[in-house]
Amino acid sequence: MLRVLVTTLVLGAGVAHAGLNCRGVFDYDSGKAHFHCRFQGDHVRRARATCRDGQPGCDADGACDGSCRFALCADSACTQTVDVDVPLRNNGRAKRKSVFRTADARVVLWCLPRHGQCPSTGTTGTSFPATTTTTTLPERPCTATLTGAVEATVPCTASLERNILGLRVLRVEFEGPDANGVAAGLFIGGATGTHRLGDDMILMVVGVNQPPLGQFQGVHEDSTHHAVAQLDAVDGTEVHGSLDTMLPSTFHPTSLGLHAEF
């Protein structure tokens, strides 16, 4: 009987891993969305999400706007998320695939064009819940300065998490009378040191909710866009350092600069 019980528990865990919801990778687990993950032990080896523009249960911005917004989990419990936009090709008429690789996994995001009328869901996007931690590092003021698409200097908070894909996720949340939003960088490997976009930083996203500027993101550096994070000290989720970015808009020919000291 004990052997049967152990077998049931082990198989039950395997079935949960094989589920289409990919819990811990993507925020949404609706049966209407197409999420697939392949696990090796407790590690995700491959993850794939397919979403139609404006589709309830997967497009996090809830709008038919020529792009699919995927909510990737920023920590293993998925209490925080990182929004990644995948814009359609040919002015919203053709599907697009976005692929990024971590140290151990391959993540594929497919965005499909809208067919028919846009569904009414009332969804406004992910809420970027705040991080609640116990401070063990010496306190240090956090300030974020935005330039380009918006000019503002506002207070901020910074945290560092690890998600189920084995990525470290740096989040800088800023909120003030002139601007509020979230910057998030996905890193491979260690924590302290210098991390550059296109090197061990595989993605940098800045979302500005107020004023409603939308999403700015990048996966590589060029002559006009960059992202560099300097992490000086890390203790659990507490982190000290700086973040300097200049990123293009997902839809508009504008860029947003963000410099944060935390």
Contacts in CASP RR format, 6 or more apart in sequence:
PFRMAT RR
TARGET T0000
AUTHOR 0000-0000-0000
METHOD contacts of the structure
MODEL  1
MLRVLVTTLVLGAGVAHAGLNCRGVFDYDSGKAHFHCRFQGDHVRRARAT
CRDGQPGCDADGACDGSCRFALCADSACTQTVDVDVPLRNNGRAKRKSVF
RTADARVVLWCLPRHGQCPSTGTTGTSFPATTTTTTLPERPCTATLTGAV
EATVPCTASLERNILGLRVLRVEFEGPDANGVAAGLFIGGATGTHRLGDD
MILMVVGVNQPPLGQFQGVHEDSTHHAVAQLDAVDGTEVHGSLDTMLPST
FHPTSLGLHAEF
14 39 0 8 1.000
16 23 0 8 1.000
17 37 0 8 1.000
17 39 0 8 1.000
17 41 0 8 1.000
18 37 0 8 1.000
18 39 0 8 1.000
19 37 0 8 1.000
20 31 0 8 1.000
20 34 0 8 1.000
20 35 0 8 1.000
20 36 0 8 1.000
21 28 0 8 1.000
21 29 0 8 1.000
21 31 0 8 1.000
21 35 0 8 1.000
22 29 0 8 1.000
22 35 0 8 1.000
22 36 0 8 1.000
22 37 0 8 1.000
22 44 0 8 1.000
22 47 0 8 1.000
22 49 0 8 1.000
23 29 0 8 1.000
23 78 0 8 1.000
24 73 0 8 1.000
24 76 0 8 1.000
24 77 0 8 1.000
24 78 0 8 1.000
24 163 0 8 1.000
24 164 0 8 1.000
25 35 0 8 1.000
25 37 0 8 1.000
25 44 0 8 1.000
25 47 0 8 1.000
25 72 0 8 1.000
25 73 0 8 1.000
25 107 0 8 1.000
25 163 0 8 1.000
25 164 0 8 1.000
25 165 0 8 1.000
26 33 0 8 1.000
26 35 0 8 1.000
26 47 0 8 1.000
26 49 0 8 1.000
26 58 0 8 1.000
26 70 0 8 1.000
26 71 0 8 1.000
26 72 0 8 1.000
26 73 0 8 1.000
27 60 0 8 1.000
27 71 0 8 1.000
27 72 0 8 1.000
27 73 0 8 1.000
27 78 0 8 1.000
27 81 0 8 1.000
27 126 0 8 1.000
28 35 0 8 1.000
28 57 0 8 1.000
28 58 0 8 1.000
28 60 0 8 1.000
28 71 0 8 1.000
29 35 0 8 1.000
30 56 0 8 1.000
30 57 0 8 1.000
30 58 0 8 1.000
31 57 0 8 1.000
32 55 0 8 1.000
32 56 0 8 1.000
32 57 0 8 1.000
32 58 0 8 1.000
33 49 0 8 1.000
33 50 0 8 1.000
33 51 0 8 1.000
33 55 0 8 1.000
33 57 0 8 1.000
33 58 0 8 1.000
34 48 0 8 1.000
34 49 0 8 1.000
34 50 0 8 1.000
34 51 0 8 1.000
34 58 0 8 1.000
35 47 0 8 1.000
35 48 0 8 1.000
35 49 0 8 1.000
35 50 0 8 1.000
35 58 0 8 1.000
36 46 0 8 1.000
36 47 0 8 1.000
36 48 0 8 1.000
36 49 0 8 1.000
37 44 0 8 1.000
37 46 0 8 1.000
37 47 0 8 1.000
37 48 0 8 1.000
38 44 0 8 1.000
38 45 0 8 1.000
38 46 0 8 1.000
38 47 0 8 1.000
39 45 0 8 1.000
43 104 0 8 1.000
43 105 0 8 1.000
43 166 0 8 1.000
44 104 0 8 1.000
44 105 0 8 1.000
44 164 0 8 1.000
44 165 0 8 1.000
45 104 0 8 1.000
45 105 0 8 1.000
45 106 0 8 1.000
46 105 0 8 1.000
46 106 0 8 1.000
46 107 0 8 1.000
46 108 0 8 1.000
47 105 0 8 1.000
47 106 0 8 1.000
47 107 0 8 1.000
47 108 0 8 1.000
47 165 0 8 1.000
48 107 0 8 1.000
48 108 0 8 1.000
48 109 0 8 1.000
48 110 0 8 1.000
49 58 0 8 1.000
49 70 0 8 1.000
49 108 0 8 1.000
49 109 0 8 1.000
49 110 0 8 1.000
50 110 0 8 1.000
50 112 0 8 1.000
51 58 0 8 1.000
51 59 0 8 1.000
51 68 0 8 1.000
51 70 0 8 1.000
51 109 0 8 1.000
51 110 0 8 1.000
51 111 0 8 1.000
51 112 0 8 1.000
52 58 0 8 1.000
52 59 0 8 1.000
52 68 0 8 1.000
52 111 0 8 1.000
52 112 0 8 1.000
52 113 0 8 1.000
52 114 0 8 1.000
52 115 0 8 1.000
53 59 0 8 1.000
53 64 0 8 1.000
53 65 0 8 1.000
53 66 0 8 1.000
53 67 0 8 1.000
53 68 0 8 1.000
53 88 0 8 1.000
53 92 0 8 1.000
53 111 0 8 1.000
53 112 0 8 1.000
53 113 0 8 1.000
53 114 0 8 1.000
54 61 0 8 1.000
54 62 0 8 1.000
54 63 0 8 1.000
54 64 0 8 1.000
54 65 0 8 1.000
54 68 0 8 1.000
54 114 0 8 1.000
54 118 0 8 1.000
54 119 0 8 1.000
54 121 0 8 1.000
55 68 0 8 1.000
55 119 0 8 1.000
56 62 0 8 1.000
56 119 0 8 1.000
56 121 0 8 1.000
56 123 0 8 1.000
57 123 0 8 1.000
58 68 0 8 1.000
58 70 0 8 1.000
59 68 0 8 1.000
59 69 0 8 1.000
59 123 0 8 1.000
60 69 0 8 1.000
60 70 0 8 1.000
60 71 0 8 1.000
60 81 0 8 1.000
60 83 0 8 1.000
60 123 0 8 1.000
60 125 0 8 1.000
60 126 0 8 1.000
61 67 0 8 1.000
61 69 0 8 1.000
61 83 0 8 1.000
61 123 0 8 1.000
61 124 0 8 1.000
61 125 0 8 1.000
62 69 0 8 1.000
62 121 0 8 1.000
62 122 0 8 1.000
62 123 0 8 1.000
62 124 0 8 1.000
62 125 0 8 1.000
63 118 0 8 1.000
64 114 0 8 1.000
64 118 0 8 1.000
65 251 0 8 1.000
66 87 0 8 1.000
66 88 0 8 1.000
66 92 0 8 1.000
66 111 0 8 1.000
66 113 0 8 1.000
66 114 0 8 1.000
67 85 0 8 1.000
67 86 0 8 1.000
67 87 0 8 1.000
67 88 0 8 1.000
67 111 0 8 1.000
67 250 0 8 1.000
67 251 0 8 1.000
68 85 0 8 1.000
68 86 0 8 1.000
68 88 0 8 1.000
68 109 0 8 1.000
68 111 0 8 1.000
68 112 0 8 1.000
69 83 0 8 1.000
69 84 0 8 1.000
69 85 0 8 1.000
69 86 0 8 1.000
69 125 0 8 1.000
69 126 0 8 1.000
69 215 0 8 1.000
70 83 0 8 1.000
70 84 0 8 1.000
70 85 0 8 1.000
70 86 0 8 1.000
70 109 0 8 1.000
71 81 0 8 1.000
71 82 0 8 1.000
71 83 0 8 1.000
71 84 0 8 1.000
71 125 0 8 1.000
71 126 0 8 1.000
72 81 0 8 1.000
72 82 0 8 1.000
72 83 0 8 1.000
72 84 0 8 1.000
72 107 0 8 1.000
72 163 0 8 1.000
72 165 0 8 1.000
72 186 0 8 1.000
73 80 0 8 1.000
73 81 0 8 1.000
73 82 0 8 1.000
73 163 0 8 1.000
73 164 0 8 1.000
74 80 0 8 1.000
74 81 0 8 1.000
74 82 0 8 1.000
74 161 0 8 1.000
74 163 0 8 1.000
74 169 0 8 1.000
74 171 0 8 1.000
74 184 0 8 1.000
75 161 0 8 1.000
75 162 0 8 1.000
75 163 0 8 1.000
75 169 0 8 1.000
76 162 0 8 1.000
76 163 0 8 1.000
76 164 0 8 1.000
79 129 0 8 1.000
80 128 0 8 1.000
80 129 0 8 1.000
80 131 0 8 1.000
80 161 0 8 1.000
80 169 0 8 1.000
80 171 0 8 1.000
81 126 0 8 1.000
81 128 0 8 1.000
82 169 0 8 1.000
82 171 0 8 1.000
82 184 0 8 1.000
82 185 0 8 1.000
82 186 0 8 1.000
82 203 0 8 1.000
82 205 0 8 1.000
83 125 0 8 1.000
83 126 0 8 1.000
83 205 0 8 1.000
83 207 0 8 1.000
83 215 0 8 1.000
84 98 0 8 1.000
84 109 0 8 1.000
84 203 0 8 1.000
84 205 0 8 1.000
84 217 0 8 1.000
85 205 0 8 1.000
85 215 0 8 1.000
85 217 0 8 1.000
85 250 0 8 1.000
86 96 0 8 1.000
86 97 0 8 1.000
86 98 0 8 1.000
86 109 0 8 1.000
86 110 0 8 1.000
86 111 0 8 1.000
87 96 0 8 1.000
87 111 0 8 1.000
87 250 0 8 1.000
87 251 0 8 1.000
88 94 0 8 1.000
88 95 0 8 1.000
88 96 0 8 1.000
88 111 0 8 1.000
88 112 0 8 1.000
88 113 0 8 1.000
89 95 0 8 1.000
89 96 0 8 1.000
92 113 0 8 1.000
93 113 0 8 1.000
94 113 0 8 1.000
95 110 0 8 1.000
95 111 0 8 1.000
95 112 0 8 1.000
95 113 0 8 1.000
96 110 0 8 1.000
96 111 0 8 1.000
97 108 0 8 1.000
97 109 0 8 1.000
97 110 0 8 1.000
97 111 0 8 1.000
98 108 0 8 1.000
98 109 0 8 1.000
98 111 0 8 1.000
99 106 0 8 1.000
99 107 0 8 1.000
99 108 0 8 1.000
99 109 0 8 1.000
100 107 0 8 1.000
100 186 0 8 1.000
100 202 0 8 1.000
100 203 0 8 1.000
100 219 0 8 1.000
101 107 0 8 1.000
101 202 0 8 1.000
102 165 0 8 1.000
102 166 0 8 1.000
102 167 0 8 1.000
102 186 0 8 1.000
102 188 0 8 1.000
102 202 0 8 1.000
103 166 0 8 1.000
103 188 0 8 1.000
103 189 0 8 1.000
104 165 0 8 1.000
104 166 0 8 1.000
105 165 0 8 1.000
105 166 0 8 1.000
107 165 0 8 1.000
128 173 0 8 1.000
128 181 0 8 1.000
128 182 0 8 1.000
130 157 0 8 1.000
130 173 0 8 1.000
131 157 0 8 1.000
131 159 0 8 1.000
131 161 0 8 1.000
131 171 0 8 1.000
131 173 0 8 1.000
131 237 0 8 1.000
133 159 0 8 1.000
133 236 0 8 1.000
133 237 0 8 1.000
133 238 0 8 1.000
135 238 0 8 1.000
136 235 0 8 1.000
136 236 0 8 1.000
136 238 0 8 1.000
137 233 0 8 1.000
137 235 0 8 1.000
137 238 0 8 1.000
137 239 0 8 1.000
137 240 0 8 1.000
140 240 0 8 1.000
140 262 0 8 1.000
141 155 0 8 1.000
141 261 0 8 1.000
142 155 0 8 1.000
142 156 0 8 1.000
142 157 0 8 1.000
142 158 0 8 1.000
142 172 0 8 1.000
142 260 0 8 1.000
142 261 0 8 1.000
142 262 0 8 1.000
143 153 0 8 1.000
143 154 0 8 1.000
143 155 0 8 1.000
143 156 0 8 1.000
143 260 0 8 1.000
143 261 0 8 1.000
143 262 0 8 1.000
144 153 0 8 1.000
144 154 0 8 1.000
144 155 0 8 1.000
144 156 0 8 1.000
144 172 0 8 1.000
144 174 0 8 1.000
144 183 0 8 1.000
144 258 0 8 1.000
144 259 0 8 1.000
144 260 0 8 1.000
145 152 0 8 1.000
145 153 0 8 1.000
145 258 0 8 1.000
145 259 0 8 1.000
145 260 0 8 1.000
146 152 0 8 1.000
146 153 0 8 1.000
146 154 0 8 1.000
146 174 0 8 1.000
146 179 0 8 1.000
146 208 0 8 1.000
146 256 0 8 1.000
146 257 0 8 1.000
146 258 0 8 1.000
147 256 0 8 1.000
147 257 0 8 1.000
147 258 0 8 1.000
147 259 0 8 1.000
148 254 0 8 1.000
148 255 0 8 1.000
148 256 0 8 1.000
148 257 0 8 1.000
149 208 0 8 1.000
149 213 0 8 1.000
149 216 0 8 1.000
149 249 0 8 1.000
149 254 0 8 1.000
149 255 0 8 1.000
149 256 0 8 1.000
149 257 0 8 1.000
150 178 0 8 1.000
150 179 0 8 1.000
150 208 0 8 1.000
150 211 0 8 1.000
150 213 0 8 1.000
150 256 0 8 1.000
151 178 0 8 1.000
152 176 0 8 1.000
152 178 0 8 1.000
152 179 0 8 1.000
153 178 0 8 1.000
154 174 0 8 1.000
154 175 0 8 1.000
154 176 0 8 1.000
154 177 0 8 1.000
154 178 0 8 1.000
154 179 0 8 1.000
154 180 0 8 1.000
155 174 0 8 1.000
155 175 0 8 1.000
155 176 0 8 1.000
156 172 0 8 1.000
156 173 0 8 1.000
156 174 0 8 1.000
156 175 0 8 1.000
156 260 0 8 1.000
156 262 0 8 1.000
157 172 0 8 1.000
157 173 0 8 1.000
157 262 0 8 1.000
158 170 0 8 1.000
158 171 0 8 1.000
158 172 0 8 1.000
158 173 0 8 1.000
158 239 0 8 1.000
158 240 0 8 1.000
158 241 0 8 1.000
158 243 0 8 1.000
158 260 0 8 1.000
158 262 0 8 1.000
159 170 0 8 1.000
159 171 0 8 1.000
159 237 0 8 1.000
159 238 0 8 1.000
159 239 0 8 1.000
160 168 0 8 1.000
160 169 0 8 1.000
160 170 0 8 1.000
160 171 0 8 1.000
160 191 0 8 1.000
160 231 0 8 1.000
160 234 0 8 1.000
160 236 0 8 1.000
160 237 0 8 1.000
160 238 0 8 1.000
160 239 0 8 1.000
161 168 0 8 1.000
161 169 0 8 1.000
161 171 0 8 1.000
161 237 0 8 1.000
162 168 0 8 1.000
162 169 0 8 1.000
163 169 0 8 1.000
167 186 0 8 1.000
167 187 0 8 1.000
167 188 0 8 1.000
167 202 0 8 1.000
168 186 0 8 1.000
168 187 0 8 1.000
168 188 0 8 1.000
168 189 0 8 1.000
168 190 0 8 1.000
168 191 0 8 1.000
169 184 0 8 1.000
169 185 0 8 1.000
169 186 0 8 1.000
169 187 0 8 1.000
170 183 0 8 1.000
170 184 0 8 1.000
170 185 0 8 1.000
170 187 0 8 1.000
170 229 0 8 1.000
170 231 0 8 1.000
170 239 0 8 1.000
170 243 0 8 1.000
171 182 0 8 1.000
171 183 0 8 1.000
171 184 0 8 1.000
171 185 0 8 1.000
172 182 0 8 1.000
172 183 0 8 1.000
172 184 0 8 1.000
172 243 0 8 1.000
172 258 0 8 1.000
172 260 0 8 1.000
172 262 0 8 1.000
173 181 0 8 1.000
173 182 0 8 1.000
173 183 0 8 1.000
174 180 0 8 1.000
174 181 0 8 1.000
174 182 0 8 1.000
174 183 0 8 1.000
174 260 0 8 1.000
175 181 0 8 1.000
179 208 0 8 1.000
179 210 0 8 1.000
179 211 0 8 1.000
180 208 0 8 1.000
180 209 0 8 1.000
180 210 0 8 1.000
181 206 0 8 1.000
181 207 0 8 1.000
181 208 0 8 1.000
181 209 0 8 1.000
181 210 0 8 1.000
182 206 0 8 1.000
182 207 0 8 1.000
183 204 0 8 1.000
183 205 0 8 1.000
183 206 0 8 1.000
183 207 0 8 1.000
183 243 0 8 1.000
183 245 0 8 1.000
183 258 0 8 1.000
183 260 0 8 1.000
184 204 0 8 1.000
184 205 0 8 1.000
184 206 0 8 1.000
185 201 0 8 1.000
185 203 0 8 1.000
185 204 0 8 1.000
185 205 0 8 1.000
185 227 0 8 1.000
185 229 0 8 1.000
186 201 0 8 1.000
186 202 0 8 1.000
186 203 0 8 1.000
186 204 0 8 1.000
187 195 0 8 1.000
187 200 0 8 1.000
187 201 0 8 1.000
187 202 0 8 1.000
187 229 0 8 1.000
188 200 0 8 1.000
188 201 0 8 1.000
188 202 0 8 1.000
189 200 0 8 1.000
190 200 0 8 1.000
191 231 0 8 1.000
191 234 0 8 1.000
191 239 0 8 1.000
192 231 0 8 1.000
192 232 0 8 1.000
192 233 0 8 1.000
192 234 0 8 1.000
193 230 0 8 1.000
193 231 0 8 1.000
193 232 0 8 1.000
194 228 0 8 1.000
194 229 0 8 1.000
194 230 0 8 1.000
195 201 0 8 1.000
195 228 0 8 1.000
195 229 0 8 1.000
195 230 0 8 1.000
195 231 0 8 1.000
196 221 0 8 1.000
196 226 0 8 1.000
196 227 0 8 1.000
196 228 0 8 1.000
197 204 0 8 1.000
197 218 0 8 1.000
197 219 0 8 1.000
197 220 0 8 1.000
197 221 0 8 1.000
197 226 0 8 1.000
197 227 0 8 1.000
197 228 0 8 1.000
197 245 0 8 1.000
198 219 0 8 1.000
198 220 0 8 1.000
198 221 0 8 1.000
201 227 0 8 1.000
201 229 0 8 1.000
202 219 0 8 1.000
203 217 0 8 1.000
203 218 0 8 1.000
203 219 0 8 1.000
204 217 0 8 1.000
204 218 0 8 1.000
204 219 0 8 1.000
204 227 0 8 1.000
204 245 0 8 1.000
204 247 0 8 1.000
205 215 0 8 1.000
205 216 0 8 1.000
205 217 0 8 1.000
205 218 0 8 1.000
205 247 0 8 1.000
206 215 0 8 1.000
206 216 0 8 1.000
206 217 0 8 1.000
206 245 0 8 1.000
206 247 0 8 1.000
206 256 0 8 1.000
206 257 0 8 1.000
206 258 0 8 1.000
207 213 0 8 1.000
207 214 0 8 1.000
207 215 0 8 1.000
207 216 0 8 1.000
208 214 0 8 1.000
208 216 0 8 1.000
208 256 0 8 1.000
213 249 0 8 1.000
213 256 0 8 1.000
214 249 0 8 1.000
214 250 0 8 1.000
215 249 0 8 1.000
215 250 0 8 1.000
216 247 0 8 1.000
216 248 0 8 1.000
216 249 0 8 1.000
216 250 0 8 1.000
216 255 0 8 1.000
216 256 0 8 1.000
217 247 0 8 1.000
217 248 0 8 1.000
217 250 0 8 1.000
218 225 0 8 1.000
218 227 0 8 1.000
218 247 0 8 1.000
218 248 0 8 1.000
221 227 0 8 1.000
224 246 0 8 1.000
224 248 0 8 1.000
224 255 0 8 1.000
225 246 0 8 1.000
225 247 0 8 1.000
225 248 0 8 1.000
225 255 0 8 1.000
226 244 0 8 1.000
226 245 0 8 1.000
226 246 0 8 1.000
227 243 0 8 1.000
227 244 0 8 1.000
227 245 0 8 1.000
227 246 0 8 1.000
227 247 0 8 1.000
228 243 0 8 1.000
228 244 0 8 1.000
228 245 0 8 1.000
229 241 0 8 1.000
229 242 0 8 1.000
229 243 0 8 1.000
229 244 0 8 1.000
230 241 0 8 1.000
230 242 0 8 1.000
230 243 0 8 1.000
231 239 0 8 1.000
231 240 0 8 1.000
231 241 0 8 1.000
232 240 0 8 1.000
232 241 0 8 1.000
233 239 0 8 1.000
233 240 0 8 1.000
233 241 0 8 1.000
234 240 0 8 1.000
239 262 0 8 1.000
240 262 0 8 1.000
241 261 0 8 1.000
241 262 0 8 1.000
242 259 0 8 1.000
242 260 0 8 1.000
242 261 0 8 1.000
242 262 0 8 1.000
243 258 0 8 1.000
243 259 0 8 1.000
243 260 0 8 1.000
243 262 0 8 1.000
244 258 0 8 1.000
244 259 0 8 1.000
244 260 0 8 1.000
245 256 0 8 1.000
245 257 0 8 1.000
245 258 0 8 1.000
245 259 0 8 1.000
246 255 0 8 1.000
246 256 0 8 1.000
246 257 0 8 1.000
247 255 0 8 1.000
247 256 0 8 1.000
247 257 0 8 1.000
247 258 0 8 1.000
248 254 0 8 1.000
248 255 0 8 1.000
249 255 0 8 1.000
249 256 0 8 1.000
END
